[in-house]
């Protein structure tokens, strides 16, 4: 198996077990580097396994049905893997203050569904960076945190 194939397999497991319908936070210890960077435009950057697990725990409490899935084959070159995805969830849980533009009070019932593209960097079989560009305008508008012009 080539390095690119191995990296795509690791990222596939990450997308399924971290971002998928059910989250197994054990995957963070298994395939995330100790000082991994997780960065998306909707949230403050997260650094390190504990910070990343805390972020996902809070995100899934606020959005219990949160789920993201791939929409195209993963592409890999050297240490990098690129994936396209879509997903979202319904805010039925506690207040959520992690969005950069504002907070949601508890259980708004609002749904978000949006898309994005993510670039992950792997070193020695561990994810060291996950940097994504998401359609945050769509998500934040759906959640009522941004108003249409």
Residue frames as qw, qx, qy, qz and C-alpha x, y, z in Angstrom:
[[0.000, 0.890, 0.456, 0.000, 0.00, 0.00, 0.00],
 [0.401, 0.500, -0.030, 0.767, 1.38, 3.42, -0.95],
 [0.194, -0.160, -0.439, 0.863, 1.82, 6.25, 1.56],
 [0.319, -0.067, -0.168, -0.930, -1.11, 8.07, -0.08],
 [0.625, -0.257, -0.647, -0.353, -3.36, 5.01, 0.25],
 [0.489, -0.260, -0.675, 0.488, -2.39, 4.62, 3.91],
 [0.024, -0.091, -0.232, 0.968, -3.08, 8.30, 4.57],
 [0.468, -0.160, -0.376, -0.784, -6.48, 8.10, 2.85],
 [0.616, -0.291, -0.731, -0.029, -7.38, 5.07, 4.98],
 [0.329, -0.226, -0.544, 0.738, -6.45, 6.96, 8.17],
 [0.181, 0.039, 0.000, -0.983, -8.46, 10.02, 7.12],
 [0.534, -0.221, -0.620, -0.530, -11.40, 7.80, 6.17],
 [0.527, -0.345, -0.721, 0.289, -11.39, 6.36, 9.69],
 [0.151, -0.169, -0.313, 0.922, -11.15, 9.89, 11.16],
 [0.337, -0.091, -0.274, -0.896, -14.09, 11.15, 9.12],
 [0.602, -0.282, -0.687, -0.293, -16.19, 8.10, 10.07],
 [0.611, -0.377, -0.622, 0.312, -15.37, 7.89, 13.79],
 [0.246, -0.251, -0.282, 0.893, -14.83, 11.57, 14.69],
 [0.219, 0.163, -0.132, -0.953, -17.13, 13.47, 12.31],
 [0.287, -0.163, -0.839, -0.432, -19.63, 10.71, 11.46],
 [0.559, -0.509, -0.408, -0.512, -23.05, 9.87, 12.85],
 [0.775, -0.620, -0.109, 0.051, -21.57, 8.51, 16.08],
 [0.210, 0.818, -0.441, 0.306, -18.37, 9.82, 17.61],
 [0.908, -0.290, -0.179, 0.244, -15.76, 7.64, 19.25],
 [0.069, -0.962, 0.251, -0.079, -13.36, 10.04, 20.96],
 [0.801, -0.360, 0.413, 0.242, -10.87, 7.18, 21.32],
 [0.726, 0.545, 0.223, 0.355, -10.00, 7.84, 17.67],
 [0.040, 0.968, -0.170, 0.181, -8.39, 11.13, 18.78],
 [0.569, -0.645, 0.507, 0.057, -5.86, 9.31, 20.95],
 [0.850, 0.087, 0.485, 0.187, -5.31, 6.73, 18.24],
 [0.643, 0.410, 0.382, 0.523, -4.65, 8.79, 15.10],
 [0.064, 0.969, 0.044, 0.235, -4.39, 12.48, 16.06],
 [0.552, 0.316, -0.397, 0.662, -0.91, 13.81, 16.83],
 [0.409, -0.491, -0.554, 0.533, -0.59, 15.08, 20.42],
 [0.083, -0.496, -0.087, 0.860, -0.44, 18.72, 19.22],
 [0.275, 0.435, 0.723, 0.461, -2.85, 18.38, 16.27],
 [0.127, 0.239, 0.030, -0.962, -4.36, 21.60, 14.88],
 [0.177, 0.548, 0.807, 0.129, -8.10, 21.59, 14.08],
 [0.016, -0.388, -0.022, 0.921, -9.15, 24.78, 12.29],
 [0.182, 0.568, 0.723, 0.348, -12.44, 25.74, 10.62],
 [0.073, 0.365, 0.103, 0.923, -13.84, 29.19, 9.88],
 [0.507, -0.629, -0.403, -0.431, -16.85, 28.80, 12.22],
 [0.772, -0.611, -0.149, 0.091, -14.78, 28.20, 15.37],
 [0.191, -0.857, 0.478, 0.018, -11.58, 29.23, 17.11],
 [0.625, 0.409, -0.664, 0.030, -8.66, 26.98, 16.15],
 [0.850, -0.474, 0.159, -0.165, -8.19, 24.02, 18.48],
 [0.407, 0.615, -0.658, 0.153, -4.80, 22.59, 19.34],
 [0.054, -0.318, 0.878, -0.354, -4.02, 19.27, 21.02],
 [0.321, -0.202, -0.910, -0.169, -5.99, 16.13, 21.72],
 [0.109, -0.434, -0.714, 0.538, -7.71, 17.36, 24.90],
 [0.183, 0.395, 0.021, -0.900, -8.84, 20.63, 23.29],
 [0.348, 0.089, -0.680, -0.639, -10.15, 18.75, 20.22],
 [0.276, -0.293, -0.914, 0.050, -12.04, 16.21, 22.34],
 [0.008, -0.446, -0.511, 0.735, -13.55, 19.01, 24.44],
 [0.262, 0.274, -0.282, -0.882, -14.67, 20.85, 21.31],
 [0.393, -0.058, -0.793, -0.462, -16.37, 17.77, 19.86],
 [0.189, -0.340, -0.849, 0.357, -17.99, 16.84, 23.18],
 [0.113, 0.454, 0.310, -0.828, -19.57, 20.30, 23.47],
 [0.300, 0.214, -0.493, -0.788, -20.54, 20.39, 19.77],
 [0.375, -0.143, -0.877, -0.263, -22.33, 17.04, 20.02],
 [0.065, -0.397, -0.725, 0.559, -24.08, 17.95, 23.28],
 [0.225, 0.440, 0.074, -0.866, -25.52, 21.03, 21.58],
 [0.626, 0.368, -0.376, -0.576, -26.26, 19.16, 18.31],
 [0.658, -0.234, 0.695, -0.169, -26.94, 15.52, 19.35],
 [0.829, 0.405, 0.387, -0.015, -27.67, 14.43, 15.76],
 [0.082, 0.834, -0.413, -0.358, -24.51, 16.07, 14.37],
 [0.813, 0.052, 0.529, 0.236, -23.11, 14.16, 11.41],
 [0.263, 0.763, -0.367, -0.462, -20.84, 14.86, 8.45],
 [0.839, 0.103, 0.516, 0.137, -20.03, 12.59, 5.50],
 [0.280, -0.335, 0.546, 0.715, -17.87, 12.60, 2.42],
 [0.596, 0.640, 0.246, -0.418, -19.30, 13.67, -0.93],
 [0.633, 0.689, -0.346, -0.077, -16.37, 12.73, -3.17],
 [0.920, 0.003, -0.219, 0.324, -13.38, 10.41, -3.19],
 [0.470, -0.806, 0.157, 0.324, -10.50, 11.51, -1.01],
 [0.637, 0.705, -0.185, 0.250, -7.51, 12.90, -2.89],
 [0.707, -0.637, 0.160, 0.263, -3.98, 12.37, -1.59],
 [0.610, 0.674, -0.227, 0.351, -0.52, 13.65, -2.47],
 [0.337, 0.419, -0.579, 0.613, 2.46, 13.09, -0.20],
 [0.149, -0.117, -0.744, 0.641, 1.54, 14.01, 3.37],
 [0.323, 0.150, 0.155, -0.921, -1.78, 15.67, 2.42],
 [0.073, 0.381, 0.908, 0.155, -5.33, 14.35, 2.01],
 [0.246, 0.048, -0.034, -0.967, -8.23, 16.47, 0.74],
 [0.038, 0.381, 0.924, -0.007, -11.88, 15.66, 1.30],
 [0.296, -0.235, -0.203, -0.903, -15.20, 17.24, 0.35],
 [0.128, -0.272, -0.897, 0.325, -18.08, 16.81, 2.76],
 [0.353, -0.445, -0.205, -0.797, -21.53, 17.89, 3.84],
 [0.449, -0.327, -0.793, 0.250, -23.57, 17.55, 7.00],
 [0.204, -0.477, 0.106, -0.848, -24.98, 19.32, 9.98],
 [0.285, -0.274, -0.859, 0.326, -27.41, 18.79, 12.82],
 [0.321, -0.728, -0.387, -0.466, -30.26, 20.16, 14.91],
 [0.122, 0.338, -0.524, 0.773, -29.60, 22.34, 17.94],
 [0.669, -0.500, -0.415, -0.361, -31.67, 20.59, 20.61],
 [0.720, -0.222, -0.466, 0.463, -29.09, 20.57, 23.39],
 [0.391, -0.704, -0.249, 0.537, -27.59, 23.15, 25.76],
 [0.170, 0.960, -0.073, -0.211, -26.55, 26.67, 24.85],
 [0.836, 0.128, 0.212, 0.490, -23.59, 26.72, 22.47],
 [0.073, -0.956, 0.059, 0.277, -21.08, 29.56, 22.52],
 [0.675, -0.264, 0.471, 0.502, -18.39, 28.20, 20.21],
 [0.523, 0.664, 0.376, 0.380, -19.33, 30.03, 17.00],
 [0.448, -0.021, -0.034, 0.893, -17.08, 33.04, 16.35],
 [0.075, -0.381, -0.270, -0.881, -20.02, 35.34, 15.54],
 [0.498, -0.357, 0.169, -0.772, -22.21, 34.57, 18.53],
 [0.124, -0.077, 0.937, -0.319, -23.94, 32.09, 20.79],
 [0.504, -0.286, -0.619, -0.530, -27.08, 30.03, 20.67],
 [0.515, -0.342, 0.465, -0.633, -29.37, 29.82, 23.70],
 [0.339, -0.087, 0.930, -0.113, -30.38, 26.30, 24.75],
 [0.355, 0.328, 0.875, 0.022, -32.47, 24.11, 22.45],
 [0.242, 0.414, -0.129, -0.868, -33.34, 26.50, 19.64],
 [0.711, 0.357, 0.589, -0.145, -34.49, 23.63, 17.43],
 [0.404, 0.796, -0.249, -0.376, -32.73, 25.27, 14.49],
 [0.912, 0.100, 0.333, 0.219, -31.18, 23.03, 11.84],
 [0.069, 0.789, -0.448, -0.414, -27.96, 23.60, 9.96],
 [0.865, 0.201, 0.414, 0.201, -26.86, 21.77, 6.82],
 [0.187, 0.909, -0.279, -0.246, -23.77, 22.91, 4.93],
 [0.923, 0.310, -0.031, 0.227, -20.75, 21.79, 2.92],
 [0.227, -0.891, 0.364, 0.145, -17.01, 22.20, 3.00],
 [0.810, 0.438, -0.329, 0.206, -13.58, 21.07, 1.93],
 [0.635, -0.728, 0.258, 0.021, -10.86, 19.93, 4.30],
 [0.607, 0.576, -0.505, 0.209, -7.10, 19.49, 3.91],
 [0.806, -0.572, 0.153, -0.027, -5.42, 17.17, 6.39],
 [0.361, 0.684, -0.616, 0.150, -1.70, 16.73, 6.88],
 [0.946, -0.320, 0.007, -0.050, -0.33, 13.45, 8.20],
 [0.202, 0.700, -0.661, 0.181, 3.11, 12.65, 9.54],
 [0.106, 0.239, -0.940, 0.220, 4.09, 9.08, 10.45],
 [0.306, -0.339, -0.874, -0.165, 0.46, 7.90, 10.37],
 [0.163, -0.573, -0.574, 0.561, -0.86, 10.67, 12.64],
 [0.162, 0.817, 0.377, 0.405, -3.02, 13.65, 11.69],
 [0.447, -0.216, -0.229, 0.838, -1.09, 16.81, 12.55],
 [0.147, 0.247, 0.008, -0.958, -3.44, 19.34, 10.89],
 [0.193, 0.555, 0.788, 0.184, -7.05, 19.47, 9.79],
 [0.021, 0.378, 0.017, -0.925, -7.78, 22.80, 8.16],
 [0.256, 0.486, 0.807, 0.217, -11.14, 23.25, 6.51],
 [0.151, 0.066, -0.124, -0.978, -13.12, 25.83, 4.65],
 [0.116, 0.442, 0.882, -0.113, -16.81, 25.47, 5.36],
 [0.071, -0.523, -0.433, -0.731, -19.87, 27.28, 4.10],
 [0.227, -0.272, -0.629, 0.692, -20.23, 29.04, 7.42],
 [0.248, 0.027, -0.065, -0.966, -22.49, 31.73, 5.99],
 [0.586, -0.192, -0.617, -0.489, -25.11, 29.10, 5.19],
 [0.526, -0.265, -0.752, 0.296, -24.81, 27.42, 8.60],
 [0.157, -0.202, -0.420, 0.871, -24.91, 30.67, 10.56],
 [0.361, -0.059, -0.244, -0.898, -27.85, 31.99, 8.54],
 [0.605, -0.245, -0.706, -0.274, -29.79, 28.76, 9.16],
 [0.495, -0.309, -0.659, 0.474, -29.04, 29.06, 12.88],
 [0.137, -0.911, -0.357, -0.153, -30.21, 32.69, 12.97],
 [0.576, -0.564, -0.001, 0.592, -26.79, 34.09, 13.86],
 [0.167, -0.175, 0.379, 0.893, -26.50, 35.93, 10.53],
 [0.444, 0.623, 0.441, -0.469, -29.31, 37.77, 8.83],
 [0.541, 0.404, 0.537, 0.505, -29.88, 37.80, 5.07],
 [0.141, -0.219, 0.077, 0.962, -29.29, 41.19, 3.47]]
